Amino acid sequence: MPQQDEQSELADLKAGGEAAFARLFARYEDRLGKVVRFRLDQRLWGRVDPADILQETYLATSRRLADYLRNPKVPVFVWLRSMTEQVLVDIHRHHLGAQCRNAGLEVSLDQQDGAFVTSVSLAARLAADLTSPSQAAIRDEMLLKLRQAFASMDPIDREVLALRHFEELTNNDVADVLGLQKSAASNRYVRALKRLKEILSEISPSGTAGPDRQEDLLDG
């Protein structure tokens, strides 16, 4: 978002109070919904409504709005997204508890420094996209290989990949979220996307995801 728009948003929030915040949140609701749908643990699908998570995020951000406006270090959307992530972390702790720290998840919530993207969430999304419901055994094997492959990636590259490809953030947004220079964020995405293509070529069994299907997924 251009700097002028960011300043306009901040000015509107400072002058317009709760009504202005409600309008702004509605403006970003679809984008925040992508964050929720990508990062919500699949074991909670059907148990936790993404709309309820967004409502809880709205309430949490509304309570913290005055604090943010006193010292807005990041653009409004980046702040809203970080608050959405924190709500997700709390929901996972509440519903899954010790299950969040078992060997199957590989990484505990406490070790993620507030970011809930892991090799597991990336792998689950890709494995679901690459296989059909009738290919459960193939999916399980692919899921394990994808987890291992994503776990071997540079953590920042993995996060850039998730933000750009699965949350569909712009390069500028990614740079703001991760505190990177815009050129560095772009270079890391190119590198991560190349590695993802290599991973898919290495692990995709015959008959599940040929080159055409892989390109469809990578093109979004």
Backbone as numpy.savetxt, mean C-alpha at the origin, in Angstrom:
# Nx Ny Nz CAx CAy CAz Cx Cy Cz
1.10 16.48 -6.82 0.27 17.67 -6.82 1.14 18.91 -6.82
0.83 19.92 -7.66 1.62 21.13 -7.68 1.63 21.81 -6.33
2.75 22.52 -6.07 2.89 23.19 -4.79 1.74 24.15 -4.51
1.26 24.83 -5.55 0.17 25.78 -5.38 -1.08 25.09 -4.86
-1.40 23.91 -5.41 -2.57 23.17 -4.96 -2.41 22.73 -3.51
-1.21 22.31 -3.14 -0.96 21.90 -1.76 -1.20 23.07 -0.81
-0.70 24.24 -1.17 -0.90 25.42 -0.34 -2.38 25.80 -0.27
-3.07 25.63 -1.39 -4.50 25.93 -1.42 -5.28 24.99 -0.50
-4.92 23.73 -0.52 -5.57 22.76 0.37 -5.36 23.14 1.83
-4.13 23.46 2.17 -3.84 23.83 3.55 -4.60 25.08 3.97
-4.65 26.07 3.09 -5.37 27.30 3.41 -6.85 27.02 3.60
-7.41 26.16 2.75 -8.82 25.81 2.85 -9.11 25.09 4.16
-8.22 24.18 4.54 -8.41 23.45 5.79 -8.35 24.37 7.00
-7.41 25.29 6.96 -7.27 26.21 8.09 -8.46 27.15 8.22
-9.04 27.50 7.08 -10.15 28.46 7.10 -11.52 27.79 7.19
-11.61 26.57 6.67 -12.93 25.96 6.52 -13.35 24.99 7.59
-12.43 24.62 8.47 -12.79 23.75 9.58 -13.24 22.36 9.15
-14.18 21.77 9.92 -14.62 20.39 9.72 -15.24 20.18 8.35
-16.01 21.17 7.88 -16.65 21.01 6.58 -15.61 20.92 5.46
-14.58 21.74 5.55 -13.52 21.70 4.54 -12.77 20.37 4.61
-12.55 19.87 5.82 -11.85 18.59 5.95 -12.69 17.46 5.37
-14.00 17.48 5.60 -14.88 16.45 5.06 -14.83 16.44 3.53
-14.81 17.62 2.93 -14.72 17.70 1.47 -13.39 17.15 0.97
-12.32 17.49 1.66 -11.00 17.04 1.23 -10.86 15.53 1.39
-11.35 15.00 2.49 -11.27 13.55 2.69 -12.05 12.82 1.60
-13.23 13.34 1.26 -14.03 12.72 0.19 -13.27 12.74 -1.13
-12.50 13.80 -1.35 -11.72 13.91 -2.58 -10.68 12.80 -2.68
-10.11 12.41 -1.56 -9.05 11.41 -1.56 -9.53 10.01 -1.17
-10.82 9.86 -0.97 -11.32 8.59 -0.43 -11.02 7.40 -1.34
-11.16 7.57 -2.65 -10.89 6.46 -3.56 -9.42 6.04 -3.48
-8.52 7.01 -3.42 -7.10 6.68 -3.35 -6.76 6.00 -2.03
-7.35 6.47 -0.96 -7.11 5.83 0.33 -7.72 4.43 0.35
-8.82 4.25 -0.38 -9.42 2.92 -0.47 -8.49 1.91 -1.13
-7.68 2.36 -2.10 -6.70 1.47 -2.72 -5.66 1.02 -1.71
-5.27 1.94 -0.82 -4.32 1.59 0.24 -4.91 0.49 1.11
-6.16 0.68 1.51 -6.82 -0.29 2.39 -6.95 -1.65 1.71
-7.43 -1.65 0.47 -7.67 -2.93 -0.20 -6.37 -3.69 -0.46
-5.29 -2.97 -0.74 -4.03 -3.66 -0.98 -3.41 -4.19 0.31
-3.49 -3.42 1.38 -2.75 -3.74 2.59 -3.55 -4.51 3.63
-4.83 -4.68 3.43 -5.62 -5.45 4.38 -5.29 -6.93 4.25
-4.91 -7.55 5.35 -4.56 -8.97 5.36 -5.73 -9.79 4.81
-5.42 -10.73 3.92 -6.48 -11.50 3.26 -7.31 -12.31 4.25
-6.76 -12.60 5.42 -7.54 -13.33 6.42 -8.67 -12.49 6.99
-8.63 -11.19 6.75 -9.68 -10.30 7.26 -10.68 -9.91 6.17
-10.44 -10.38 4.94 -11.41 -10.10 3.88 -12.74 -10.74 4.26
-13.79 -10.00 4.19 -15.10 -10.50 4.57 -15.42 -10.31 6.05
-14.39 -10.09 6.85 -14.59 -9.85 8.28 -14.54 -8.37 8.61
-13.74 -7.64 7.88 -13.58 -6.21 8.11 -13.94 -5.47 6.83
-14.86 -4.55 6.92 -15.33 -3.79 5.76 -14.37 -2.62 5.51
-13.80 -2.53 4.29 -12.92 -1.40 3.98 -13.57 -0.05 4.25
-14.88 0.04 4.04 -15.58 1.30 4.30 -15.50 1.68 5.78
-15.54 0.68 6.65 -15.42 0.95 8.08 -14.02 1.43 8.44
-13.02 0.87 7.74 -11.63 1.31 7.97 -11.47 2.76 7.56
-12.05 3.12 6.43 -11.98 4.51 5.98 -12.70 5.44 6.94
-13.83 4.99 7.48 -14.55 5.81 8.44 -13.72 6.01 9.70
-13.06 4.94 10.16 -12.20 5.07 11.33 -11.02 5.99 11.04
-10.50 5.92 9.82 -9.41 6.82 9.43 -9.88 8.26 9.43
-11.09 8.47 8.94 -11.64 9.83 8.94 -11.71 10.39 10.36
-12.20 9.59 11.28 -12.33 10.04 12.66 -10.95 10.31 13.27
-10.00 9.41 13.00 -8.65 9.57 13.56 -7.97 10.81 13.01
-8.10 11.04 11.71 -7.45 12.20 11.11 -8.14 13.49 11.53
-9.44 13.44 11.70 -10.16 14.62 12.15 -9.69 15.06 13.53
-9.44 14.08 14.40 -8.96 14.41 15.75 -7.55 14.98 15.73
-6.76 14.57 14.74 -5.36 15.00 14.67 -5.14 16.18 13.73
-6.20 16.67 13.12 -6.06 17.70 12.08 -5.37 18.96 12.61
-5.77 19.41 13.78 -5.17 20.64 14.32 -3.68 20.49 14.51
-3.25 19.33 15.00 -1.82 19.07 15.18 -1.09 19.11 13.85
-1.69 18.48 12.83 -1.07 18.48 11.51 -0.94 19.89 10.95
-1.99 20.67 11.08 -1.99 22.01 10.49 -1.01 22.95 11.18
-0.67 22.67 12.43 0.31 23.50 13.11 1.70 23.32 12.52
1.95 22.12 11.95 3.28 21.86 11.39 3.19 20.84 10.26
2.64 21.24 9.11 2.43 20.30 8.00 3.73 20.00 7.25
4.41 18.95 7.67 5.70 18.62 7.08 5.58 17.90 5.74
4.43 17.31 5.48 4.21 16.58 4.23 2.88 17.03 3.63
2.67 16.78 2.32 1.39 17.13 1.71 0.22 16.43 2.40
-0.97 16.99 2.24 -2.15 16.46 2.93 -2.38 15.00 2.61
-2.30 14.64 1.32 -2.57 13.24 0.97 -1.58 12.30 1.63
-0.32 12.66 1.66 0.69 11.81 2.29 0.38 11.62 3.77
-0.05 12.69 4.42 -0.44 12.58 5.83 -1.65 11.67 5.99
-2.68 11.85 5.16 -3.87 11.01 5.25 -3.52 9.54 5.02
-2.63 9.31 4.07 -2.24 7.93 3.79 -1.49 7.32 4.97
-0.62 8.08 5.61 0.12 7.55 6.76 -0.83 7.23 7.91
-1.85 8.06 8.09 -2.85 7.79 9.12 -3.67 6.54 8.78
-3.96 6.35 7.50 -4.67 5.15 7.06 -3.86 3.90 7.39
-2.56 3.97 7.12 -1.69 2.84 7.44 -1.70 2.53 8.94
-1.67 3.57 9.76 -1.65 3.34 11.19 -2.96 2.70 11.67
-4.08 3.12 11.10 -5.36 2.49 11.43 -5.33 1.02 11.03
-4.76 0.72 9.87 -4.65 -0.67 9.43 -3.79 -1.50 10.38
-2.67 -0.94 10.82 -1.81 -1.64 11.77 -2.60 -1.98 13.04
-3.35 -1.01 13.54 -4.13 -1.23 14.76 -5.20 -2.29 14.55
-5.84 -2.29 13.39 -6.88 -3.27 13.09 -6.28 -4.67 13.00
-5.13 -4.79 12.37 -4.48 -6.10 12.28 -4.09 -6.62 13.66
-3.57 -5.76 14.49 -3.22 -6.18 15.85 -4.47 -6.64 16.61
-5.55 -5.89 16.44 -6.78 -6.21 17.17 -7.37 -7.54 16.73
-7.42 -7.78 15.43 -8.11 -8.97 14.92 -7.22 -10.20 14.85
-5.93 -10.01 14.61 -5.05 -11.15 14.41 -4.13 -11.42 15.58
-3.79 -10.40 16.35 -2.97 -10.58 17.53 -1.68 -11.31 17.24
-1.47 -12.41 17.95 -0.22 -13.17 17.82 -0.04 -13.75 16.43
-1.14 -13.91 15.67 -1.01 -14.45 14.32 -0.20 -13.53 13.43
-0.15 -12.25 13.78 0.63 -11.30 12.98 2.12 -11.57 13.08
2.52 -12.37 14.04 3.94 -12.57 14.28 4.37 -14.02 14.05
3.52 -14.81 13.41 3.91 -16.19 13.21 4.88 -16.33 12.05
5.43 -17.51 11.92 6.45 -17.72 10.90 5.92 -17.51 9.49
4.62 -17.77 9.30 4.06 -17.61 7.97 4.06 -16.19 7.48
4.00 -15.23 8.39 3.99 -13.84 7.97 5.38 -13.26 7.84
6.38 -13.92 8.38 7.79 -13.57 8.19 8.23 -12.29 8.89
7.37 -11.29 8.95 7.76 -10.00 9.51 6.69 -9.56 10.50
7.09 -9.17 11.70 6.11 -8.71 12.68 5.73 -7.27 12.40
4.54 -6.90 12.85 4.09 -5.53 12.68 5.03 -4.56 13.37
5.53 -4.94 14.53 6.39 -4.04 15.29 7.71 -3.76 14.59
8.09 -4.58 13.65 9.36 -4.41 12.96 9.23 -3.66 11.64
8.04 -3.15 11.35 7.83 -2.55 10.04 7.87 -1.04 10.06
8.17 -0.43 11.19 8.29 1.02 11.28 7.09 1.74 10.71
5.89 1.21 10.99 4.67 1.88 10.56 4.21 1.53 9.17
5.03 0.90 8.37 4.63 0.54 7.01 4.20 -0.92 6.97
3.03 -1.18 6.39 2.50 -2.53 6.43 2.75 -3.30 5.14
3.48 -2.72 4.21 3.82 -3.48 3.01 4.89 -4.49 3.36
4.65 -5.75 3.03 5.63 -6.81 3.24 5.67 -7.69 2.01
6.63 -8.59 2.01 6.68 -9.57 0.92 5.41 -10.40 0.89
4.76 -10.55 2.03 3.55 -11.37 2.10 2.39 -10.71 1.38
2.15 -9.42 1.63 1.02 -8.75 0.99 1.22 -8.64 -0.51
2.44 -8.38 -0.94 2.74 -8.35 -2.37 2.52 -9.72 -3.00
3.02 -10.75 -2.33 2.90 -12.10 -2.87 1.45 -12.53 -2.96
0.66 -12.23 -1.94 -0.75 -12.63 -1.93 -1.50 -11.99 -3.09
-1.23 -10.73 -3.33 -1.92 -10.04 -4.42 -1.55 -10.63 -5.77
-0.27 -10.85 -6.01 0.16 -11.39 -7.30 -0.29 -12.83 -7.49
-0.18 -13.63 -6.44 -0.59 -15.03 -6.57 -2.07 -15.14 -6.90
-2.87 -14.27 -6.31 -4.30 -14.28 -6.60 -4.57 -13.85 -8.04
-3.81 -12.87 -8.52 -4.01 -12.38 -9.89 -3.52 -13.37 -10.94
-2.51 -14.15 -10.60 -1.87 -15.03 -11.58 -2.52 -16.40 -11.70
-3.37 -16.74 -10.75 -3.97 -18.08 -10.75 -5.48 -17.99 -10.64
-6.13 -19.09 -10.99 -7.59 -19.16 -10.89 -7.98 -19.91 -9.62
-9.25 -19.82 -9.19 -9.67 -20.53 -7.98 -9.44 -22.04 -8.04
-9.43 -22.60 -9.24 -9.23 -24.05 -9.36 -7.77 -24.46 -9.23
-6.88 -23.49 -9.15 -5.44 -23.78 -9.10 -4.87 -23.53 -7.70
-5.58 -24.02 -6.69 -5.19 -23.74 -5.31 -3.79 -24.25 -4.99
-3.46 -25.46 -5.45 -2.14 -26.02 -5.15 -1.05 -25.21 -5.83
-1.29 -24.81 -7.07 -0.32 -24.00 -7.79 -0.15 -22.65 -7.10
-1.29 -22.10 -6.64 -1.22 -20.79 -5.97 -0.40 -20.87 -4.71
-0.57 -21.94 -3.92 0.18 -22.07 -2.67 1.68 -22.15 -2.94
2.05 -22.91 -3.97 3.47 -23.03 -4.32 4.02 -21.68 -4.80
3.22 -21.00 -5.63 3.64 -19.70 -6.15 3.74 -18.67 -5.03
2.82 -18.75 -4.08 2.81 -17.80 -2.97 4.10 -17.89 -2.17
4.54 -19.10 -1.90 5.78 -19.29 -1.15 6.97 -18.72 -1.92
7.04 -19.02 -3.21 8.16 -18.54 -4.02 8.15 -17.02 -4.12
6.96 -16.43 -4.26 6.85 -14.98 -4.35 7.28 -14.32 -3.04
6.86 -14.90 -1.93 7.27 -14.35 -0.63 8.79 -14.33 -0.50
9.39 -15.44 -0.87 10.85 -15.54 -0.76 11.53 -14.54 -1.69
10.98 -14.40 -2.89 11.59 -13.48 -3.86 11.45 -12.03 -3.41
10.27 -11.65 -2.93 10.07 -10.28 -2.47 10.89 -9.99 -1.22
11.03 -11.00 -0.36 11.83 -10.80 0.85 13.29 -10.54 0.51
13.74 -11.01 -0.64 15.14 -10.83 -1.04 15.39 -9.47 -1.69
14.33 -8.76 -2.02 14.48 -7.45 -2.67 14.91 -6.40 -1.66
15.54 -5.35 -2.16 15.84 -4.19 -1.32 14.52 -3.66 -0.75
14.45 -3.42 0.57 13.18 -3.00 1.19 12.57 -1.75 0.56
13.41 -0.77 0.22 12.87 0.45 -0.38 12.36 0.18 -1.79
13.09 -0.63 -2.55 12.61 -0.99 -3.89 11.26 -1.70 -3.79
11.14 -2.59 -2.82 9.89 -3.33 -2.64 8.74 -2.37 -2.30
9.04 -1.39 -1.46 8.01 -0.42 -1.09 7.64 0.47 -2.27
8.63 0.91 -3.04 8.35 1.71 -4.22 7.46 0.94 -5.19
7.77 -0.33 -5.37 6.97 -1.18 -6.26 5.52 -1.25 -5.77
5.34 -1.45 -4.49 3.99 -1.54 -3.93 3.23 -0.23 -4.10
3.91 0.87 -3.81 3.25 2.17 -3.88 2.87 2.55 -5.31
3.79 2.31 -6.23 3.54 2.70 -7.62 2.60 1.73 -8.32
2.89 0.43 -8.19 2.18 -0.53 -9.01 0.85 -0.98 -8.41
0.79 -1.10 -7.10 -0.41 -1.64 -6.47 -1.29 -0.58 -5.82
-0.70 0.45 -5.25 -1.50 1.56 -4.72 -1.75 2.62 -5.79
-0.99 2.54 -6.88 -1.14 3.45 -8.02 -0.87 4.90 -7.63
0.14 5.13 -6.78 0.57 6.47 -6.45 1.44 7.02 -7.57
1.49 8.32 -7.68 2.38 8.95 -8.64 3.81 8.89 -8.12
4.75 9.15 -9.00 6.14 9.18 -8.58 6.38 10.26 -7.52
5.74 11.42 -7.69 5.89 12.49 -6.70 5.35 12.07 -5.34
4.21 11.37 -5.34 3.65 10.88 -4.07 4.60 9.91 -3.40
5.16 9.00 -4.20 6.09 8.01 -3.65 7.29 8.70 -3.02
7.81 9.69 -3.72 8.96 10.43 -3.18 8.61 11.08 -1.85
7.41 11.66 -1.76 6.99 12.29 -0.51 6.79 11.27 0.60
6.17 10.14 0.27 5.91 9.10 1.28 7.20 8.56 1.86
8.19 8.32 1.00 9.42 7.68 1.42 10.56 8.65 1.71
10.32 9.93 1.49 11.37 10.90 1.75 12.52 10.80 0.78
12.22 10.51 -0.50 13.24 10.36 -1.53 13.20 11.55 -2.48
14.30 11.75 -3.18 14.29 12.66 -4.30 13.42 12.04 -5.40
12.74 12.87 -6.17 11.85 12.34 -7.20 12.60 11.48 -8.21
13.82 11.89 -8.58 14.60 11.09 -9.53 14.97 9.74 -8.92
15.27 9.72 -7.63 15.62 8.46 -6.97 14.41 7.53 -6.90
13.24 8.10 -6.63 12.03 7.28 -6.59 11.75 6.67 -7.95
11.95 7.45 -9.01 11.72 6.96 -10.37 12.71 5.86 -10.73
13.97 6.06 -10.41 15.00 5.06 -10.71 14.76 3.77 -9.96
14.34 3.89 -8.71 14.07 2.69 -7.92 12.87 1.92 -8.47
11.87 2.63 -8.97 10.72 1.95 -9.54 11.10 1.16 -10.78
11.90 1.78 -11.65 12.35 1.08 -12.85 13.12 -0.18 -12.47
13.99 -0.07 -11.47 14.76 -1.23 -11.02 13.86 -2.30 -10.41
12.90 -1.88 -9.60 12.00 -2.83 -8.94 11.10 -3.52 -9.95
10.62 -2.77 -10.95 9.76 -3.36 -11.96 10.52 -4.39 -12.79
11.77 -4.10 -13.09 12.60 -5.07 -13.81 12.76 -6.34 -13.00
12.99 -6.18 -11.69 13.15 -7.35 -10.83 11.85 -8.13 -10.74
10.70 -7.43 -10.69 9.42 -8.12 -10.64 9.20 -8.96 -11.90
9.56 -8.41 -13.05 9.42 -9.18 -14.29 10.29 -10.44 -14.26
11.48 -10.29 -13.70 12.37 -11.46 -13.57 11.75 -12.49 -12.64
11.18 -12.03 -11.54 10.56 -12.94 -10.58 9.42 -13.70 -11.22
8.57 -12.99 -11.96 7.42 -13.65 -12.59 7.87 -14.68 -13.62
8.93 -14.36 -14.35 9.45 -15.32 -15.33 10.03 -16.55 -14.66
10.62 -16.36 -13.48 11.25 -17.48 -12.77 10.25 -18.41 -12.10
9.16 -17.85 -11.59 8.28 -18.66 -10.75 6.98 -19.06 -11.42
6.62 -18.43 -12.54 5.33 -18.71 -13.15 5.34 -20.06 -13.83
4.56 -21.02 -13.31 4.52 -22.35 -13.93 3.77 -22.32 -15.25
4.05 -23.29 -16.08 3.40 -23.37 -17.39 1.88 -23.46 -17.22
1.18 -22.64 -18.00 -0.27 -22.71 -17.97 -0.93 -21.76 -17.00
-0.18 -21.04 -16.17 -0.81 -20.12 -15.23 -0.68 -18.68 -15.67
0.53 -18.25 -15.99 0.70 -16.84 -16.37 1.78 -16.72 -17.43
1.35 -16.77 -18.66 2.29 -16.61 -19.75 2.71 -15.16 -19.89
3.58 -14.87 -20.84 4.09 -13.51 -21.02 3.00 -12.46 -21.19
1.94 -12.79 -21.97 0.87 -11.82 -22.19 0.18 -11.47 -20.88
-0.11 -12.49 -20.06 -0.80 -12.27 -18.79 0.11 -11.47 -17.85
1.38 -11.77 -17.86 2.30 -11.03 -17.01 2.35 -9.56 -17.40
2.38 -9.29 -18.72 2.44 -7.91 -19.16 1.16 -7.16 -18.77
0.00 -7.85 -18.84 -1.25 -7.21 -18.43 -1.19 -6.78 -16.97
-0.64 -7.65 -16.12 -0.55 -7.33 -14.70 0.42 -6.18 -14.46
1.53 -6.20 -15.13 2.55 -5.17 -14.90 2.12 -3.83 -15.49
1.26 -3.86 -16.48 0.77 -2.61 -17.07 -0.38 -2.04 -16.27
-0.83 -2.76 -15.20 -1.93 -2.27 -14.36 -3.27 -2.41 -15.04
